[in-house]
Amino acid sequence: MSLSSHVETLKQKHRDLESSIAASERLPGSDHLNIVALKRKKLKLKDEIEKLSHSVH
């Protein structure tokens, strides 16, 4: 897998997490700790995407 395709895969995972977080936040009684964990995971993905994007350019 090339670096650029890996970055695209990570971006898709980031978008998927964003959708999951939004859906979870709309549900009454959703698990706050789960949402926080998803947000942390999303942030780690964003950091990795930025790091790898700088490597590509």
N, CA, C and O of each residue as an XYZ file, in Angstrom:
228
protein
N       0.858     -1.175      0.000
C       0.000      0.000      0.000
C       0.901      1.233      0.000
O       1.823      1.334      0.810
N       0.635      2.156     -0.897
C       1.426      3.379     -0.956
C       1.053      4.297      0.206
O       0.005      4.147      0.835
N       1.927      5.230      0.463
C       1.702      6.155      1.564
C       0.443      6.989      1.345
O      -0.329      7.212      2.277
N       0.238      7.445      0.117
C      -0.949      8.264     -0.148
C      -2.244      7.466     -0.002
O      -3.246      8.005      0.467
N      -2.240      6.205     -0.393
C      -3.450      5.393     -0.214
C      -3.681      5.082      1.261
O      -4.823      4.965      1.705
N      -2.595      4.949      2.017
C      -2.719      4.729      3.462
C      -3.346      5.970      4.118
O      -4.208      5.854      4.989
N      -2.901      7.150      3.687
C      -3.465      8.395      4.212
C      -4.956      8.469      3.876
O      -5.759      8.857      4.724
N      -5.329      8.106      2.660
C      -6.736      8.128      2.270
C      -7.565      7.156      3.117
O      -8.696      7.464      3.493
N      -7.004      5.999      3.411
C      -7.685      5.026      4.271
C      -7.900      5.610      5.664
O      -8.973      5.460      6.248
N      -6.885      6.269      6.189
C      -6.999      6.895      7.513
C      -8.039      8.009      7.494
O      -8.791      8.171      8.455
N      -8.086      8.776      6.409
C      -9.086      9.839      6.295
C     -10.497      9.266      6.289
O     -11.409      9.848      6.877
N     -10.680      8.127      5.625
C     -11.995      7.485      5.614
C     -12.370      7.003      7.014
O     -13.516      7.154      7.436
N     -11.419      6.429      7.727
C     -11.676      5.997      9.107
C     -12.035      7.194      9.977
O     -12.906      7.094     10.840
N     -11.368      8.328      9.756
C     -11.637      9.549     10.501
C     -13.074     10.020     10.243
O     -13.789     10.392     11.174
N     -13.487     10.001      8.969
C     -14.870     10.390      8.626
C     -15.879      9.427      9.249
O     -16.930      9.851      9.732
N     -15.560      8.140      9.238
C     -16.462      7.147      9.835
C     -16.617      7.385     11.334
O     -17.719      7.299     11.875
N     -15.496      7.687     12.003
C     -15.562      7.973     13.436
C     -16.384      9.233     13.697
O     -17.159      9.291     14.652
N     -16.211     10.230     12.851
C     -16.973     11.469     12.999
C     -18.470     11.189     12.916
O     -19.250     11.740     13.692
N     -18.867     10.342     11.986
C     -20.281      9.963     11.848
C     -20.770      9.188     13.066
O     -21.878      9.415     13.551
N     -19.945      8.280     13.552
C     -20.309      7.488     14.730
C     -20.478      8.367     15.961
O     -21.407      8.185     16.748
N     -19.576      9.314     16.114
C     -19.657     10.231     17.259
C     -20.934     11.058     17.176
O     -21.661     11.191     18.160
N     -21.199     11.607     16.009
C     -22.405     12.425     15.837
C     -23.664     11.609     16.127
O     -24.581     12.095     16.790
N     -23.708     10.384     15.638
C     -24.875      9.529     15.880
C     -25.020      9.208     17.361
O     -26.129      9.220     17.895
N     -23.905      8.920     18.027
C     -23.942      8.593     19.457
C     -24.389      9.783     20.287
O     -25.125      9.626     21.261
N     -23.947     10.971     19.904
C     -24.318     12.166     20.666
C     -25.802     12.490     20.529
O     -26.379     13.115     21.419
N     -26.419     12.080     19.443
C     -27.855     12.340     19.246
C     -28.734     11.375     20.042
O     -29.896     11.673     20.319
N     -28.182     10.231     20.403
C     -28.984      9.241     21.115
C     -29.121      9.603     22.592
O     -28.130      9.885     23.266
N     -30.361      9.593     23.087
C     -30.525      9.833     24.526
C     -29.946      8.658     25.322
O     -30.113      7.495     24.955
N     -29.284      8.984     26.384
C     -28.727      7.940     27.237
C     -27.487      7.293     26.674
O     -27.125      6.193     27.093
N     -26.818      7.948     25.731
C     -25.610      7.356     25.164
C     -24.477      7.410     26.184
O     -24.455      8.266     27.068
N     -23.563      6.501     26.046
C     -22.454      6.348     26.978
C     -21.414      7.443     26.737
O     -20.730      7.448     25.713
N     -21.305      8.359     27.681
C     -20.383      9.482     27.555
C     -18.934      9.002     27.446
O     -18.157      9.556     26.669
N     -18.573      7.995     28.206
C     -17.197      7.486     28.163
C     -16.867      6.890     26.800
O     -15.740      7.010     26.319
N     -17.843      6.253     26.187
C     -17.641      5.707     24.849
C     -17.423      6.829     23.830
O     -16.571      6.720     22.949
N     -18.191      7.890     23.959
C     -18.044      9.035     23.054
C     -16.663      9.669     23.229
O     -16.016     10.029     22.246
N     -16.216      9.803     24.469
C     -14.886     10.364     24.735
C     -13.805      9.475     24.120
O     -12.840      9.978     23.544
N     -13.963      8.171     24.239
C     -12.984      7.245     23.654
C     -12.957      7.368     22.134
O     -11.887      7.339     21.526
N     -14.128      7.505     21.522
C     -14.194      7.682     20.072
C     -13.524      8.991     19.648
O     -12.832      9.041     18.631
N     -13.734     10.042     20.428
C     -13.125     11.333     20.100
C     -11.604     11.260     20.219
O     -10.887     11.848     19.408
N     -11.112     10.542     21.224
C      -9.657     10.368     21.362
C      -9.081      9.599     20.175
O      -8.026      9.946     19.646
N      -9.785      8.562     19.773
C      -9.348      7.766     18.629
C      -9.324      8.620     17.365
O      -8.402      8.526     16.555
N     -10.354      9.456     17.207
C     -10.438     10.341     16.051
C      -9.270     11.333     16.054
O      -8.685     11.607     15.006
N      -8.936     11.864     17.220
C      -7.824     12.802     17.327
C      -6.487     12.136     16.995
O      -5.635     12.738     16.342
N      -6.309     10.898     17.445
C      -5.077     10.168     17.113
C      -4.968      9.942     15.609
O      -3.888     10.057     15.031
N      -6.095      9.619     14.985
C      -6.096      9.450     13.534
C      -5.737     10.762     12.832
O      -4.967     10.772     11.872
N      -6.297     11.852     13.318
C      -6.000     13.156     12.721
C      -4.511     13.465     12.830
O      -3.895     13.924     11.869
N      -3.938     13.214     14.000
C      -2.501     13.453     14.190
C      -1.669     12.601     13.244
O      -0.698     13.083     12.662
N      -2.042     11.342     13.091
C      -1.312     10.446     12.199
C      -1.449     10.895     10.741
O      -0.484     10.856      9.978
N      -2.654     11.321     10.367
C      -2.880     11.811      9.000
C      -1.986     13.024      8.724
O      -1.349     13.102      7.673
N      -1.943     13.958      9.660
C      -1.125     15.148      9.478
C       0.359     14.787      9.380
O       1.083     15.323      8.541
N       0.792     13.894     10.229
C       2.209     13.469     10.226
C       2.561     12.822      8.882
O       3.590     13.139      8.284
N       1.711     11.928      8.422
C       1.982     11.237      7.159
C       1.825     12.167      5.958
O       2.541     12.031      4.966
N       0.897     13.102      6.048
C       0.704     14.053      4.953
C       1.946     14.920      4.749
O       2.289     15.270      3.620
N       2.603     15.258      5.831
C       3.834     16.048      5.725
C       4.950     15.211      5.096
O       5.833     15.752      4.430
N       4.911     13.917      5.302
C       5.907     13.030      4.709
C       5.723     12.904      3.208
O       6.693     12.742      2.467
N       4.480     12.980      2.765
C       4.167     12.844      1.344
C       4.640     14.084      0.585
O       5.126     13.981     -0.542
N       4.496     15.248      1.204
C       4.837     16.503      0.516
C       6.256     16.835      0.733
O       6.734     17.854      0.235
